[in-house]
Amino acid sequence: MELILIWLLVTFSIATFSVLIGKKYGVIYPTVIFAGLSVLANILAVKLVTIGEYVVPAGTFVFITTYLITDLVSEIWGKKESRNAVWAGFYLNIVAVVSIYIAIQWPTAVFAIEMGDMFAQVLGGTWRIITASMIAYLISMHLDVTFFHMIKKWTKGKHLWLRNNLATIPANAIGATVFVLIAFWGVVPNVWSMILTLAIAQSVMVLIDTPFVYLIRYLANKIETKK
């Protein structure tokens, strides 16, 4: 429970800081942080952790923050900027894949063979995970942005809570299904249990973050953009 509370605190702090500094100095700040978190989530996904009796990738706890940030970017800066953030994250993931591959293939220094083997063993397994994540990422993030602005248009800009939840939860569920099936099919005993746990955990997080979305938007509206 303590780790979950720390996770919630860190998540909301990152999202708040990203948006507020972005409102002051430009949308480039939440865009860069969003992209960086998407790569970090892929690397952390190599480790599988437990929530009670259920297993989820550790990257879940970082990746869910990206949904919060992209919803806030959509709300404050609009659809174009949120899509720019999504593509920036995708590009950075490609850079990460290429960089990891080169680092693994590069001959290890003689005195660090053991460390080099450990490095390759851990990050070498990210190929399948990163591929799965990139496919799920493009699908779920674009669905999230599309659903968000579709609902915003239907409700004429009202009911932020509705678009925050009704856009992100289905996009999360679809993304979780695609990711787990590609990344862990044949690796974990029960992928369907992992998909369900992942989708539920992400959905609960979205419901919890709704009041914070309102708070962050309120604080952002109080900040004057620096010219």
C-alpha positions as CSV (number, residue, x, y, z in Angstrom):
1,M,0.0,0.0,0.0
2,E,2.9,2.4,0.8
3,L,4.4,1.9,-2.6
4,I,1.0,2.5,-4.3
5,L,0.7,5.8,-2.4
6,I,4.2,6.8,-3.4
7,W,3.3,5.9,-7.0
8,L,0.2,8.1,-6.9
9,L,2.1,11.0,-5.4
10,V,4.9,10.8,-7.9
11,T,2.4,10.5,-10.8
12,F,0.4,13.5,-9.9
13,S,3.6,15.5,-9.1
14,I,5.1,14.8,-12.5
15,A,1.9,15.6,-14.3
16,T,1.4,18.8,-12.3
17,F,4.9,20.1,-12.8
18,S,5.0,19.2,-16.5
19,V,1.8,21.1,-17.3
20,L,2.5,24.1,-15.1
21,I,6.0,24.7,-16.4
22,G,4.6,24.1,-19.9
23,K,1.9,26.7,-19.4
24,K,4.6,29.2,-18.3
25,Y,7.4,28.4,-20.8
26,G,5.7,26.4,-23.6
27,V,4.1,23.1,-24.5
28,I,7.5,21.7,-25.4
29,Y,8.1,20.9,-21.7
30,P,5.1,18.5,-21.2
31,T,5.8,17.1,-24.7
32,V,9.4,16.2,-23.8
33,I,8.5,14.8,-20.4
34,F,5.7,12.8,-22.0
35,A,8.1,11.3,-24.6
36,G,10.7,10.5,-22.0
37,L,8.2,8.7,-19.8
38,S,7.0,6.6,-22.7
39,V,10.6,5.3,-23.2
40,L,11.2,4.8,-19.5
41,A,7.9,2.8,-19.3
42,N,9.2,0.4,-22.0
43,I,12.5,-0.2,-20.2
44,L,10.8,-0.7,-16.8
45,A,8.3,-3.1,-18.4
46,V,11.1,-5.8,-18.5
47,K,10.4,-6.3,-14.8
48,L,7.1,-8.0,-13.8
49,V,5.7,-7.0,-10.4
50,T,2.8,-8.1,-8.3
51,I,-0.3,-6.3,-7.2
52,G,-1.7,-8.6,-4.6
53,E,-1.9,-12.0,-6.4
54,Y,-1.7,-10.4,-9.9
55,V,1.2,-9.7,-12.2
56,V,1.7,-6.5,-14.2
57,P,4.7,-4.9,-16.0
58,A,6.5,-2.4,-13.8
59,G,6.3,0.1,-16.6
60,T,2.5,0.4,-16.0
61,F,3.2,2.8,-13.1
62,V,5.0,5.2,-15.4
63,F,3.0,4.7,-18.6
64,I,-0.3,5.7,-16.9
65,T,1.3,9.1,-16.2
66,T,1.6,9.6,-20.0
67,Y,-2.2,9.3,-20.3
68,L,-2.7,12.0,-17.7
69,I,-0.2,14.3,-19.4
70,T,-1.6,13.8,-22.9
71,D,-5.2,14.5,-21.6
72,L,-4.0,17.7,-20.0
73,V,-2.2,18.7,-23.2
74,S,-5.3,18.0,-25.1
75,E,-7.4,20.1,-22.7
76,I,-5.1,23.1,-22.5
77,W,-3.2,23.2,-25.8
78,G,-5.5,21.3,-28.1
79,K,-5.6,18.2,-30.4
80,K,-2.7,19.2,-32.6
81,E,-0.2,19.5,-29.7
82,S,-1.4,16.3,-28.1
83,R,-0.8,14.4,-31.3
84,N,2.6,16.1,-31.6
85,A,3.4,14.7,-28.2
86,V,2.3,11.2,-29.2
87,W,4.6,11.3,-32.3
88,A,7.5,12.7,-30.3
89,G,7.2,9.7,-27.9
90,F,7.1,7.3,-30.8
91,Y,10.2,8.8,-32.4
92,L,12.1,8.7,-29.1
93,N,11.2,5.0,-28.6
94,I,12.7,4.3,-32.0
95,V,15.9,6.1,-31.0
96,A,15.9,4.1,-27.8
97,V,15.6,0.8,-29.7
98,V,18.5,1.6,-32.0
99,S,20.7,2.9,-29.2
100,I,20.1,-0.2,-27.1
101,Y,20.9,-2.5,-30.0
102,I,24.1,-0.7,-30.7
103,A,25.1,-0.7,-27.1
104,I,24.5,-4.5,-26.8
105,Q,26.4,-5.3,-30.0
106,W,29.4,-3.1,-29.1
107,P,32.3,-5.2,-27.7
108,T,32.4,-5.1,-24.0
109,A,35.6,-3.9,-22.2
110,V,37.6,-6.9,-21.0
111,F,37.3,-5.9,-17.3
112,A,33.5,-5.5,-17.5
113,I,32.5,-8.7,-19.3
114,E,30.1,-9.8,-16.5
115,M,28.5,-6.4,-16.4
116,G,28.1,-6.4,-20.1
117,D,26.4,-9.8,-20.1
118,M,24.0,-8.6,-17.4
119,F,23.3,-5.5,-19.5
120,A,22.5,-7.5,-22.6
121,Q,20.4,-10.0,-20.6
122,V,18.2,-7.3,-19.1
123,L,17.9,-4.9,-22.0
124,G,18.1,-7.5,-24.7
125,G,14.7,-8.7,-23.6
126,T,13.2,-5.3,-24.3
127,W,13.0,-5.9,-28.1
128,R,9.8,-7.8,-27.9
129,I,8.4,-5.5,-25.2
130,I,9.3,-2.3,-26.9
131,T,7.9,-3.5,-30.2
132,A,4.7,-4.5,-28.4
133,S,4.6,-1.2,-26.5
134,M,5.1,0.9,-29.6
135,I,2.3,-0.8,-31.5
136,A,0.0,-0.5,-28.4
137,Y,1.2,3.0,-27.8
138,L,0.3,4.3,-31.3
139,I,-3.2,2.6,-31.1
140,S,-4.1,3.6,-27.6
141,M,-2.7,7.1,-27.6
142,H,-4.3,8.1,-30.9
143,L,-7.6,6.6,-29.7
144,D,-7.3,8.5,-26.5
145,V,-6.8,11.8,-28.3
146,T,-9.5,11.1,-30.8
147,F,-12.1,10.0,-28.2
148,F,-11.2,13.0,-25.9
149,H,-11.8,15.6,-28.6
150,M,-14.9,13.8,-29.9
151,I,-16.5,13.8,-26.5
152,K,-15.4,17.4,-25.9
153,K,-17.1,18.4,-29.1
154,W,-20.3,16.5,-28.2
155,T,-20.4,18.1,-24.7
156,K,-19.5,21.5,-26.1
157,G,-16.4,21.8,-23.9
158,K,-18.3,20.8,-20.7
159,H,-17.9,17.8,-18.4
160,L,-14.1,17.4,-18.3
161,W,-14.6,14.4,-16.0
162,L,-16.5,12.6,-18.8
163,R,-14.0,13.0,-21.5
164,N,-11.1,12.3,-19.1
165,N,-12.6,8.9,-18.2
166,L,-14.6,7.9,-21.2
167,A,-11.7,8.6,-23.6
168,T,-8.8,7.1,-21.5
169,I,-10.4,4.0,-20.0
170,P,-11.4,2.3,-23.4
171,A,-8.1,3.4,-25.0
172,N,-6.2,1.9,-22.0
173,A,-8.0,-1.4,-22.2
174,I,-7.3,-1.7,-25.9
175,G,-3.7,-0.8,-25.4
176,A,-3.3,-3.2,-22.5
177,T,-4.7,-6.1,-24.6
178,V,-2.5,-5.4,-27.6
179,F,0.6,-4.9,-25.5
180,V,0.3,-8.0,-23.3
181,L,-0.6,-10.3,-26.2
182,I,2.5,-9.2,-28.2
183,A,4.9,-8.9,-25.3
184,F,4.1,-11.7,-23.0
185,W,2.2,-14.4,-25.0
186,G,4.0,-17.7,-24.2
187,V,6.1,-16.0,-21.5
188,V,3.7,-15.6,-18.6
189,P,1.3,-18.4,-17.5
190,N,-2.0,-16.5,-17.9
191,V,-1.9,-13.5,-20.2
192,W,-5.6,-12.9,-19.9
193,S,-5.3,-12.4,-16.2
194,M,-2.5,-9.9,-16.8
195,I,-4.6,-8.0,-19.4
196,L,-7.5,-7.8,-17.0
197,T,-5.3,-6.7,-14.1
198,L,-3.5,-4.2,-16.2
199,A,-6.8,-2.7,-17.6
200,I,-8.4,-2.5,-14.2
201,A,-5.3,-0.9,-12.6
202,Q,-5.1,1.7,-15.3
203,S,-8.8,2.4,-15.2
204,V,-8.8,2.8,-11.4
205,M,-5.9,5.2,-11.8
206,V,-7.8,7.3,-14.4
207,L,-10.8,7.5,-12.0
208,I,-8.6,8.6,-9.2
209,D,-6.8,11.3,-11.2
210,T,-10.0,13.0,-12.3
211,P,-10.1,15.6,-9.4
212,F,-6.4,16.3,-10.1
213,V,-7.1,17.0,-13.7
214,Y,-9.5,19.7,-12.6
215,L,-7.0,21.1,-10.1
216,I,-4.1,21.1,-12.6
217,R,-6.2,22.8,-15.2
218,Y,-7.3,25.4,-12.7
219,L,-3.7,26.1,-11.7
220,A,-2.6,26.2,-15.3
221,N,-5.3,28.8,-16.1
222,K,-3.9,31.0,-13.4
223,I,-0.4,31.1,-15.0
224,E,0.4,33.6,-17.6
225,T,2.4,32.4,-20.6
226,K,5.9,33.9,-20.8
227,K,6.5,35.8,-24.0
